[in-house]
Amino acid sequence: MGGATMANAVDAVMGRFEADKRRNGGSLPRPPVGSRRFAILRVAKISGKGKMAAAAQHNLRERDTPNARPEDRSRNVHLAGARTADELMRLWEDRAPEKIRKNAVHALEYVVTASPEKMAEMGQTRSEDYLRDALTWLQDKHGAENILSAVIHNDEITPHLQVMVIPLDDRGKLNARALVGGKPQLSAMQTDFAERVGVKYELERGIERSGRRHEAIRSYYGRATANETLTLRLPERARGGFLGRGAETDAEYRDRLSEVASEAVRAVAGRLAGDRNAIAQELAEAKLRAANSEAKAHRLGRDLNVLEVACNVARYDGSDREKVLDRFQAEYLGLAAELSEGVRDIVDDILNENDRPGFEDIQTEREAAERHAREQVQERDRAAEQERQAREKAERQQDERDRERDGGWER
């Protein structure tokens, strides 16, 4: 699936979205500044111990956090669980089951805050009360024993609670789907949080099924602080198609790509907050680093194109949404093996949230089917070998009986 196909997919699903943006001066309609009073709860799935450790280092301030103010780090409040990433990993190991599926979600990462103007209005004491109540709600939902860490970050523009949870079900198995589920369950969770926690602090639930997707935690941070919308587009080479040949030389295309990438990186750095918009920023910086290799540039361009379409499809709320999702899933699965692992993780999460298997799910099922087929072949081979051995044994026994009948053993 080339860039032109993906671009057509965007055109197919984004008509109304783009119209809304044009009517609103290039961004999504928002309530007037000062009137937003929303309770904000976001959850992201973390797969793999490496990603879990990296998230813990960020949350517990063991790595540089560009958008945090070092002079305010002492104002952060540790509420529960681990105080270091190493301790968090030990807590996880103590709670985790012995057998873990290859594609299992190892942890859930929650961010709780409220509209920036409302958090400022509440002041530090009341806003911390709100975040403490939010932790109590999460402990009721997941069990206090499954909270790996809980920290209030006061060293950023908008205070927020960050909680990491090991997603164990009643059987003690890693089962994030049972706990946070797909879109209906996530929506119900948002409603319950607003009713049980937000109302006490005069906070409202966000608009249900507004067309927004649950953003990756790091991407969400930047948007919460900057209230900006980031769009990255890799320029098409002047050759009539994304991957075809054209009049533009390699050097000309690389120069133009480098210029666009530099602009994107500057925009990210200026409009979004540090490494918390890691997905967009790292992709933009990767484009710049790879500008000297056209083949790499093509791959990065494909990554960005697919990622943008996936996000736009997730936000689409037209009457044909299910058909659009089905079409996107089919096209994505045909291309997924060529995409970077980071992009696959994001798109798989989007598909999972919409009750559709992603690339990793299908790969796992395929591997399981292949393993089952191999086991069946091995079982047939073992049965055939056992039958052969039994037949040979029976033949030897018959030979012995024949010799005994004919006068004893031959010497």
N, C-alpha and C positions, 0 to 999 in steps of 0.2 A: 504494500500500500504506500504509494509515493505521496509527496507533499500536496500534489493537486487533488488527490482523492481525499486527504485529510481536510484540505481547504474546503472542498465541496461539502464534507460532513459538517464543518463549522457553519457554512452558509445555510445548510438545511435546518439546523437547530437554533441558530442565533438571531433570526430575524427580529423577533419581538424584544429580545434582550438588547440588541444593538439599537433598536428604536428607542427603548427606555433610556439608554445611555445618551443618545443624541439629544433627547428631550431634556435631559438633566445635565447637559454641558459636558458629557464625556465620562460620567461616572454613574454608578447605580443610585437611584433615588434613596435618600436618607431622611430621617426625621430632622427637623431644624436643630442646629447646635444648641445645646442647653436643655433640650426637651427629652433627650434619651435617658431612660431610667430602667434599662434592661438588666436582669440577672443573666450573667454569662457563664455557661458551663460547657467546656469542651473536653472531649476525650479522644485520645489517639492510641492505636495499638502498636506495641513494640515487639518485633520478632527478632530473636537472636540475642545472645549474651553481650556481644560487642556493642550493639546499638543500645542495649539496656545500660551498660556501664557508661557509655558516652552521655546518655541522658542524665544519669545520676551525677556524673561529674559536673555537668552544666547546672543542674538543679541545686547541687550542694556547693557550688561555687569553687570547684577544684580546677576549673579551666577558665581561661579568659572569657569574659562576657562583655563584648564591646558596648552594648546598650545599657549596661548597669553602671551605676556610679560607685566607684570603689570607696569613696568617703562615707557612703551610706550603708555599706555592707553590714556594719555592726547593728543596723536597725532591723535586719532580717530576723524572723522569729521561727525557731525550730519547734514544731508542734508534736511530732511523733516519728517513730521509726529511726532509721539510720541517720548518722551525722556525717558519714563518709561514704564514698562510692564502694570501697572495699567491704564496709560493714553491710551495705545494702545487698551486695552480691552474696554475702554469707547468709543473710536473712532469706534471700530468695532460694538458695541451695537447701536451706533447712526446711523450707515449706514445699518445694517443688516435688512432684512425683518422680519415681524412678524412670518410668518410660515416658518419653516426650516425642510427639509427632514432629516430623521434619518441618512442617509448615505451622507449627503451633505459635500462638501469640504468647510471649513470655511475660509481658507486663502491660498494664494499662496506665497511661499518663493523663491525669486530669489537670486542667487549668480552670480555676474559678476566679471570677472577678465581676465587675459590673461596668456599665457605661462610664467612661473616664470622668465626665462631669459629675456623675452621681457619686463616684468614689471620692472625688475631691470635696463634694458637699458634705459627705458623711464625716470626714475627718478621720484621723488615724485610729482613734479608740473605737468608734462605731464600725468602721470598715473592718478592723481586725475582729470585732465581735461577729460580724457577718461571715468572715472567712472561717472562724472557729466553728460556727454553726454549720457551715458547709462541710467541714471535716467530719463533724458528728454525723451528718447525713450520709457521707461516704462510708463511714465506719458501720452505720446501720445497714447499708446496702451490701458491702463486701465483707464485713467482719473486721473488727479492730485488729485481729491477729494477722490479717492479710495486707495491712497498710505497711508498705516498705519504707516510705519516707513521706513527710508532710512539712512543707516550709512555706512561710509567708515571705514573699519578696517585697521589701519596701525600698529596694535600691534601684527601682526602675520608675518610669514616669507614672504608670498606673499600677498600684499595689495589686497583688494577686496571690492566690494560693496554688501551690504546685504539689500534686500528690502522685506517688507511684504505688501501684497496687499489683499484687500477684493475683491473676484472675482464676481462682479455684472455685469449682462448683461443689455441690453437696457431696460428691463422691471423692473430692480431693484431686480432681483432674483439671488440667489447664483447659479452660473452656470459655474464652472471651465471648464467643457468639451467644452462649446461653445467658451471659451477664449483661451484655450491651446490645446484642442482636443486630438486626438490620434497621432500616429507617423508621418503621413504626415503633419499635422498642426504644430507639434513641429519642424519638419525639415524645413518647410517654415519659421517658426519664427527664427530659427538659421540663415538661409540665409539672411533674411531681416535685422537682427541685424548686421551681418557681413558687409553687403553692406551699411547700413545707418550710422553705428557707427564705426565698426572696420577698414574699409578702410582708413578713415581719419588718423588713427594711424598706418598704415602699418601692420595691422593685417589681417589674413586670416581666412576664414571659415574652420572649421574642415572637415574631409573627410565625405561626405554624406553616410549614411547607412553603416558605418564602422563596424557594428556588435556590437558596444558598446551600452549598455543601459544607459539611464539617471539615474545616481546613486542617491541614497538618499543624501540629502544635507550634512548631517553630514559625511557620508562615503566619499563623494567627497572631502571634505576639507582635510582629511588626505592624500588622494591620490595626491591632488594638491601640497601639501607641501613635501611629501616624495617620490612621484613617485614610489610607491611600489605596488605590487599585493599581496593581502592577501588570502590565502586558508586555511580554517579550516576543518579538517576531524576528525570525531569521530571514533576511532578505533573500528573495529568489534570484538565482543567477539569470542573467539576461540570455535565455536560450529556449524560452517557450514552455519549459517544464522543469519541475524541481530537480530532477536527476538527469535530464537530457543534455545534449550538447548545445552550445550557442556561441554567439559572437564574443561574449565577455571572456577574457583570458583568465588563466589561473591566478596570476598576480593581481589583476584588477579585482577579481572576486574576493581574494584573501584580504586585500586592502579594505574593501568595503565591509567585509565581515568583521574585520578587526575594529573598524570605526564604530559600527553598530554595537558590537560587544562592549566596547569601552563606554559608550553612552549608557548602555543597560546597566553596567556595573556602577557607574556614577549615580544613575537614578536609584538603583537599589540602595546604595550606601546613603543617599540623601533622604529617601522617602520611607524606607523601611528600617527596622531596628536591628543592626548588627547581624550576628549569626542566627538570629531567630527567624529570619526569612531564608534559612539555609538552602532550601530546595531551589528557589529562584536564583539566589545570588551565586551559589556554587555552579549552577548550570551556566549562568552568564559568564562567570570567570573561566569556566572550562572552555567555553567557546573562544574566549580571547586567547587562552593558552594554546588552543589547537588550531589557531588561525593559519599556521604555517603548514598545515596538512589538510588538503581538500577532502580527502577521504574521511578524516576525523571530523571535519566541519560538517560533512553530509550527515554523519551519524548523530552529531550533536544537534544539528538542525532537525533531524527526524525526532529526536527525543523531545525537543522543545515543542515541536508541532503536535505530537501525540499528547503531551502533557497539557497543552493549552486546550486542545479539543476535549480531552477528558474532563477538565475542569468546567468547560462551558456546557458539555452534555450533562454533567451532574447538576448544574444550576438550571437547566432547561425545565420548564414546568408546563409545556403545552399538552394538549389533549392526546397527542401521539407520542408522549414521553416513553412509554414502554417499547414502542417500535424503534424509536431513536436509540434507546439503550441497547436493544437487541442488535441493531445494525452496527453500532459502535463496537459492541463486544466482539462481533464476528470479525470486523476489520482489524481490531486491536490484536486478537488472538493470532491472526495471520502474520502479524508483524512483531509480536512481543519478543520472540527469541533474539531479534536483532537490536532490541533496546537495552539501555543500561539497567542494571539491577535496581537502582534508586527509582527510576521512572516506573518500572514494573511494579515496585512495591506500592507506589502512590496510586497507580491506575487499578491495581488489584484491590486496594482498600475501597476505592470508589465503587467498583463493581460489587464487592462484598456488601457494602452498605446498601446497595440496591438489589440484594438477594440474587446475585449472579456470580458464578465461579470466575475467578481470575486465572491468569496464566499459571501461577504457582499451584492453585487448587487442581487444575486440569493436569499439570505435570505430575503432581503427587498421585492423582487417580490413575494416570497412565503408568507410572512406575509401579503402583500397587498391582495393576492389571498384568503388567509384564512380569512382575515377580510371581504373581499367582500362576501365570502361564508357565513360567520356568519351573515352579514347584510341581505343577501337574506333569510336565514332561519328565522331571526327575523322578516323580512317584511312579509314572508308567515305566521308566527305565528300571527302577528298583524292582517293580513287580515282575517285569520281564526277566531280569537277572535272577530273581528268586525262583521264578518258574523254570528257567533254564537249569539252575542248580538242582532243583527238585527233580527235574526230568533226568538229569545226569545221574543223580543219586539212585533214582528208581532203576535206571538202566544197569548201574553197577550191581545193585542188589539182585536184579534179575539174572545177571551174568553169574553171580556167585551161586545162586540157587541152581542154575543150569549146570554149573560145573560139579556141584555136590551131587546132583542127580545122576550125572554121567560118571561118577566114580571118584569123586573127591578133588582136592586141589591139584592143580598141575604143579609139578616141582621142577 
